[in-house]
């Protein structure tokens, strides 16, 4: 096979021309487009990086703001808690002060009422004492000696209506008389008492004598069906019945 130099040269020129034309009108625009796209991608990446940086900055600002708000909230809560504790302490102190004042007033009132009650009781006791003294100092309310007591009894019997005195005399003759005394009565006193009683009745009257220390002071005469209590126990019981409330 023979190779023509002219054909080889002609084909070589055509190839070089084709390469030149392709490079000139095809590869360079394509390369320019590719380069432009690379630059555009780079710009977009730069913009994206900038946006990411701004987003990261905004996110950091947001987190910082949240942290600041949380710290402020905690501070407000602590301040509110401290204020509440302070208010509670002040209220407790004021309440305790009011309670102390109330207890002091009540204590003073109780002391005043107790003093008034004691004065009232003292006054009442004095009144009762005066009433008792008045009752005990009445005419022959208490007789220490049997003979004066008998004379008092006989005076009271003389003051009775005639019919009542006759009935009493009859019962006295039948039942006799009895003397209740705090202590022992001597024989001489017994004889004098019986003589006085028989002289008043006009005939001999039987006389019984009994000792009863519970009378405290005084005597009690039982003449016929009547009884005359001339002792302290009876006087006290009478005063108590008349003065003390029921």
Residue, then its C-alpha position, 0 to 999 in steps of 0.5 A: x500500500x502506497x502512502x501519498x505525501x500530499x494526502x498525508x499533508x492535506x489530512x494533517x492540515x485538515x486535522x490541525x484546522x479542525x482542531x483549531x476550529x474546535x478549540x476556537x468555536x467549541x472548546x473555549x465557549x464550553x470551557x468559558x461556560x464551565x468556568x462561569x459555572x464554577x465561579x457561580x457555584x463558588x459564589x453560591x457556596x460562598x453565599x451559603x457559607x455566609x448564610x450558614x455563618x449568619x444562621x450560626x451567629x443568629x442561633x448563638x445569639x438566640x441561645x445566649x438570649x435564652x441563657x440570659x432569659x433563664x438567668x433573669x428568670x432564676x434571679x426573679x424567682x430568687x428575688x420573689x422567694x426572698x421577698x416572700x420569705x421576708x414578708x412571711x417573717x414580717x407577718x409572723x413577727x407581726x402576728x407574734x407581736x399581736x398575740x403577745x399583746x393579746x396575751x398581755x391584755x388577757x393576762x391583765x384582764x384576768x388579773x384585774x378580774x381575779x382581783x375584783x373577784x377577790x375583793x367581791x369575795x372579801x366583801x361578801x365574806x365580810x358581809x356574811x361575817x357581819x350578818x353572822x356576828x349580828x345574828x350571834x349577838x341577838x338576844x340570847x341566841x347562844x347561851x354558854x351556861x345551862x341556867x341562863x339558858x333555862x331562864x331564857x326558855x322559861x321567859x319564852x314559855x311565859x310569852x306563849x298564849x294560855x292554851x299553848x302554855x297549858x298544853x306545853x305544861x301537860x306534855x312537860x309533866x308527862x315527858x319531862x325536860x332534857x338538857x343537851x350540853x357541850x360539856x359535863x354538868x355538875x350535880x349542883x348545876x343539875x339540882x339548880x336546873x331541876x329546881x328552877x324548872x319545877x318551880x316554874x311548872x309548880x311541881x317536880x319535873x324530871x330532868x335528863x342531861x345529855x352531852x353532845x360536843x357537836x353543839x360547839x358552844x351553848x346548850x339545847x333545851x327540850x321542854x315537853x314537846x318544844x325544843x330551844x336550840x341556844x348553841x352555835x351550831x344551830x345559829x350557824x345553820x340558821x345564818x347559812x340558810x338565811x344568807x347563802x344563796x340556794 
